[in-house]
Amino acid sequence: MSEESLRIMRTRPNHYVIEIPEEDHTMGNLLASTLQGLRGVKLAYYDLVHPLERKIRVYVTLDEGYDIKEVLKEALNRIKELNEQFRSQLLEALKAKGMELEE
């Protein structure tokens, strides 16, 4: 990651903007769609700041009583679990075809 780091800004009660440098549509879509499936999240979407700038902003509206940092941690843990499941299934499928990747 560059000198810039993730920033969480509260724009008004229960409304947040998470600014993530050095990311694009891949992370924006994955994070926003994961957030949408979490309890306490009313709304989550993202935009790319500018096509020539690798920075996304994820907009999140929470129900009363939810903490943005806890919700974000839960979303990132779910993404990590999905990645691990995908990797495991891919390795099994490759092995079944007689191909193996070095770990």
N, C-alpha and C positions, 0 to 999 in steps of 0.2 A: 504494500500500500504506500502511496506517496506521503508527502508531509501532511497533506490534508487527511482528515479522518472523518468518520461518520459523525453527523450532527443531528441531534433531535431537538426540534424547536416546537414549542407550544404556541399555537397561533391564537387560540381562545380556549375556554374550558372544554376539555375532552377532544380537542382537535389538534393534530400534530402533523408536522412535516419532518420526515427523516431524509436527510440529504446524504447520499452515498457517492463519493468520488470514485473514479476509475471503474465504473460499472455501466452497463447498457441495458437494452431491452430484455436480455436473458435473465438477469438478476431481478430487474424491475417486475417483470411479469410473474416470475416464480414467487417472489416475496409478497407481492400484492395478492395473488390468488391464494397463497397459503394463509395470509392474514384474514382474508374474507371468510375462511372456514373456521375461525376461532371464536369461541364464546367471548362475548364482550365487545366484539368488533362490529360496529354498525356499517362502516364503509371503509374500503381500502382500494386505492388505485395509485398509479404512478405516471410520471411523465419524464421524458428525456429533456434535460435542461436546454440543450441545443444539439443539433445533429453533428456538429464538429467538436463538441465538448463531451468527454466521457464522464458524465455525472447524471445521476437520476435523483428524483425526488419522489418519495412514497408518501402519500397523503392518507392519514388514518383518523377516523372518528370512532371514539370508544363510548360505550355505555358508562354511565356514572359508576364510580367505584373501581374501575380497572386502571392498572398502572401500565403505561406505555412500555417501560423497560421489561416488565414481566411478560407482556403480550409479545413483544419482539423476541425475547428469549425463547418463548414457546414456539413461535413460528420458525425460528432458526433451528431448533431441535427437531421439529417435524421435517424440515428440509433435509437435515442430516440423516434422519431415519430413512426417508425416501431414497436418498442417494445410496445408503448402505444396502437397502433392499434391491435396488436396481443393479448395483455392482454384483451382489450375490447371485441374482437371477441370470445376469449376463455370463458370469463365470461358469455357472452350471450348464447353461445352453451351449457355450463354447466347448466345454468338456464333453458334452453329449455328442458333439460333432467331431470329436477327436482333436480339437484345438485347445490349447491351454495358454494362458498368458502368465508371464512371470510376475510374481507379486513383489 
